[in-house]
Amino acid sequence: MHDPLKARLDKLKKISDSAKRRANLYSDVANMDGSHTARSLGALQKASAPGKKLQKIGFLMLWVPEPTGVTCAIGGPMILAGRYLDKKYNGATIHDVGHTTKNTFSSISDFKNSVM
């Protein structure tokens, strides 16, 4: 006979073990020394977007009124450089990769369901 309480207890033990392993992994990662490691892990969580920043500064310089027009001459190329960096620079984070993977899996399962 199948005991539902025993099954529930086994499930809770597995969840507890998983949480302990995850906590140990996170604490081990936090204890890593080295500035290069810390910088790499930070880049995985939050990627910088230099193209967006350059575009914003370019637009500000373009719209700032100035009698000599130097800011207008500098603002346009900054906007173009920012757009180029947006196309060439990959600012994806772990969250973006997970989101894209989830969308891919859902579209694959939708295709599989439509075929079957």
Sequence and secondary structure as in RCSB ss.txt:
>XXXX:A:sequence
MHDPLKARLDKLKKISDSAKRRANLYSDVANMDGSHTARSLGALQKASAPGKKLQKIGFLMLWVPEPTGVTCAIG
GPMILAGRYLDKKYNGATIHDVGHTTKNTFSSISDFKNSVM
>XXXX:A:secstr
   HHHHHHHHHHHHHHHHHHHHHHHHHHHT   HHHHHHHHHHH    HHHHHHHHHHHHHHS  SS HHHHHH
HHHHHHHHHHHHH     HHHHHHHHHHHHHHHHHHHHHH 
